Amino acid sequence: MPTFRSMQAPASVVMVRPHRFTPNPETAADNAFQSNAAKNQACAVADAAHGEVTRAVDQLQAAGVRVHLFEDTGERDTPDSVFLNNWFSTHSGGHVAIYPMYPRNRRRERRSDIIEMLKAEYRVQDVIDYSGLENDGLFLEGTGAMVLDHMARVAYTARSNRADPVLLERFSTHFNFEPIVFDTADAAGRPIYHTNVLMCVATDFALLGTQSLTDPRRAQEVAARLQESGREVIDLSPEQIANFAGNAIELSGRDGRILALSQRACDSLTARQKARIGRSARLLPLAVPTIEMAGGSVRCMIAGIHLSPRDTTVRSGKDA
């Protein structure tokens, strides 16, 4: 297995540990992956989610990934704060983007202390803030709405009310990505709410739920584009997508690249698929069943840092 890092697989990440986690009622309408927790179980659900993030951070750190862990104690009523990859992203060259969010209560998740940490610990040249476009009804929910190929500079995007095409074009121009857009549908025929539920781009391979794309020809074109960039395409079934197999992220660890995904997602993969992934990255399953009740999984929980560190001898007090 290769031990070198790649620009696709960051070695540092940001995560949020929720203290009052609960599935978000404002996102249930268009998130078919979401389930509801009984109100009388709210405390147990919150405690379980807190523990799942704590254990996930420990596993990532044990693998050699640097984790900047922030706490959400719940005062701002942000039930989806654990899914922080939707409101900001980082990019090589020192660029940061802040995004407009479709659900109103998710807009409170944006945190200046996370942006300030990035500026203090990493070389940040500019921060482009698109969040004001919420007032114009334009939404683009970060690396949930877009699956970014940082090597080939492609932004793969499923059409939905969380990925406005006008804003996607603007982002692509600012950050030098080629937008590739496609239509999707879940088992009920509804557009899949986020692209990163059905797709993951790693250094040498890509996970893709081709059957979730409504146009077979477009699915072939997306797969061909991935192959042109040097990726082996691993096709995921609708059942595997429903088990969050596409919601994974490749990271650089101490001993090589890892693919972080949920235990549920890992269990849904076939032995052949695991072997194909294992040629390039070690599978790192994280048990997050409570958090998955909110309709997202491990990829949604991790914001990769694609920035150069200022000084590797200095560590933030926020580090876990």
N, C-alpha and C positions, 0 to 999 in steps of 0.2 A: 504494500500500500504506500502511495507517495506520502512523504513527510513534509514537503514544501507547502507553503501557504499560497493562496491565490487571491486576487483582488475580488473574486466572487464570494470568498469565505472569510468574513471578518474574524479577528481574534478577540475583539472586545464588543460587549453588548450592553444595552441598558434594559432593565426590567423594573416592574413595579409590583410590590407585594400589597395586595388589598387586605384591609381589615374588616370591611363590610361588604364583601362580594355578594352579588345576587344577579341572576339573569335580568337583563334590562328590558322592561316592558315596551320601551320606545323603539327597540330594534326587532321585536318579534314579528312584525308584519311582513318584512321582506327577508328574514333570515330563517330559512327552513331547517337549519341545523340546530336551532335553539330549542330548549325545553324549559319548562317553568318549574321553579322550586316552590313547594308549599310554604305559605307564610309562617306556619307554625314550626318550620324547620330552618328559619332564616339564620339563627345563630349557629346551628350545626353546619350549614352550608358555608357560612363565612369562615368559620374555624377550619373547615376542611380545605377551602381554597387557599387560605393563608399557609397551611402546612404544605400543600402541593407546590406552591411557589418556593417556599423555603427549601424543600427537598430538591426541586429542579435546579435552583441556584447552586446548591451544594454539589450536585452531579456535574454541572457545567464547569464549576471551578476545579473539581477533581480532575476533569479532562484537560485542564489548562486554559480554559476560556476566562478572560477577565470580565467580571460582571459588576456593573455599577447598579446597585440596588437602591431604589427609592420606595418609600412607604406611602401608602394612601390610607389614612386613618378614617376617611369617610365623611369628613365635615362638609365637603362640597357636593355630596350626593352624586358620585361618579361610579355607578355600578360596573362599567366596562373599562375602568382605568387600567386593568391588567393587560389590555390589548393596546398598548401604547404605540405599536408600529403604525397605527392608522393616522396619527396626528403629526408625526415628523419623520424625516429620513435624512441620512447623511450621505455625502458623496465625496469621492476622491477629488483632490484639489482644494479642499477646505470649504465645501458648500453644504448648507443645511436648508431643508425645505420644511415649512409648516403648512398644514393642510386644512381646508374647510371640511367640516363634518356634517353629514346628513341628519342624524338624530340630534335634536337640540340639546339634550342633556349630556351628550358626548363632547360638546364643545367646551365644557368645563374641565375636561381632562388635560388640556394644554397647560404646561407648567414651565414657568420661567426658570425655576431652579435647575431643571434638566438642561435647558439651553445654556445656562450660565456654567454648568459643570462641563459641558462640551467645549465651551470657549476657554475654560481654565486648563483643561487637561489635554486638549487637542488643538491642532492648528485650524482655526475657523476663519475663512476669509470673508464670507458673507452669509447672511440668513435671509432667504426669500420667503416672505410670509404671504400666503394666499388666503389666509383665514377670513379676511374681510369680504371675500367673494361670497360668503354665506348669505350676505344681505341681498345678493343678486340671484340667489337660488342656484349657485354653482358649487358642486361638491366633487372632491377627489380625495378619497380616503387612503392616501399614502401607499405603503407597500402591502396594503390589503387590496386596494383597487388595482394596483399595478404590481406585476411580478417583473422585477428589473434584472436584465442581463447586463451586469456591470462591465463585462469583458467585450461583448459585441455591441453594447449600447442600444439595447432594444427594451422597450417598455410594453410588455404583453398585458393587454387589458380587456376584460370582459365587460361588455356594455351592461350598465345598471344605473339605478338612480344614485349610486354612490361614486360614479365615474363619469363626469361630464366631458364630452368630447372636445369642447372648446377649451376647457381648462387643461385637459390632457395635452392638447397641441401646445398650449402656452408652456406647460412644464417641460415638454420634450424640447422645445426651442431653448429654454433657459438652461437646461441641464444636458443638452446634447444627446438625446435619446431618439430612436426611431419608434414611433408608436405603431403597434400592431394590434388591431381591435377585432373582436369576434363576439358573436352571440352565443349564449349558453342557456341551458334549461335544466332544472332539477327534475325529479321524478313526477312532480305535479305540473310540469311545464312552465314554471316560473323562472325568470332569470336568476342565476346564482349570484348572490349578493357581493361576493368578493372573489377576485381572480385567484388569490393565494389559497383558496380552499381546494381548487382543482389543479394547481400547477406549482411546481418548484423547479427553479433553475439552479443547478450546482455547477461545479467546475467542469466535470467530464460527462455528466448525465443530466437529464431533465425528467421529472415526473409529470405526466400529463394525462388528464382524464379526457381522452379524445371523444368518447361517446357523449360527454357533457356539452360539446360544441354542437349547435343545432345544424350546421352546414357541414356535411362530411368533406366537401372539397376544401372548405376553410380549415378544417381540422388537419387535413393533409398538408396544406400550405404552412400552418404553424409548426407542424412536426418537421417539415422540410427545412424551415428556417432554423430551427434548433439544431438539426443535423448539419446544416451548412456551417454553423458556428462551432462544430466539433463535438457536439453532445450526442450521446446515445439516449434515445427517447425510450423511457420505460412507461408503457401504457397502463393506466389505472382504470379499473372497472368502476361503474357507478356505485357499487356496493363499497368499494375501497374509498371512494371519494366521500361517501356518507360516513365513513369511519375516520375521516380526517387524514387519510394517507397522503393527500396532496399538500397538507398544511405543515410542511417541514422546512428547515433551513440548514444550509451547510455552514459550518463554522470551522475556524482553524484552531486546533487544540495543541497541546504540548507535543503529542506524538504523531501528529498528522491531522487530516481533515476528519470531521465528524458530521453526521447528519442527525440533527436533533429533531425528534418527532415524538408524538405521544405513544404510550404503551399500546393503546387501542389501535392507533394507526399501524404501528409495527406488527402487531398481531394479525392485521388484515393482509399483510404482504405475503406473497408466496415465497417459497424457498428460493426459487429461481430469481425473483426480483431482489431479494435480500442479497443473493450472491452477486448480482450485477452491480448493486450499490456498493457492496463491500470491496469491489476491486478498486474503488476510488476513495471511499469514506467509510469510517466505522459507524455503524448504527448506534445511536444513543437514545433509547426509549425513556421517556419521562412520563410518570403516571400522573395525569391531570384530569381525572374523570369529572370532578366537580366543576372545574373551569370550563370543560367542554359543554356543560349544560347551557352556557351562555352563547353557544354557537360558534366558538372559535377554539383554536388549539395552540400547539406549541409555537408555530410560526408567528401567530398573532401576538404572542406574549413576549417576543424578542425583537428589539430594535438593534440591528447591527450597526456598528460604528465603522464607517469607511473613511475615516480621517486619520491623518498622521499624528501620533502623540507628540506633545511638546517636549516632555522629558520623561523617559521611561523609568527614571529613578524616583520620580515623584508620584505618589498615589493619592487619589482623592479620599477624603474621610468618608465619602459615601460608598466606597467599595464595600462589597459584602465580605 
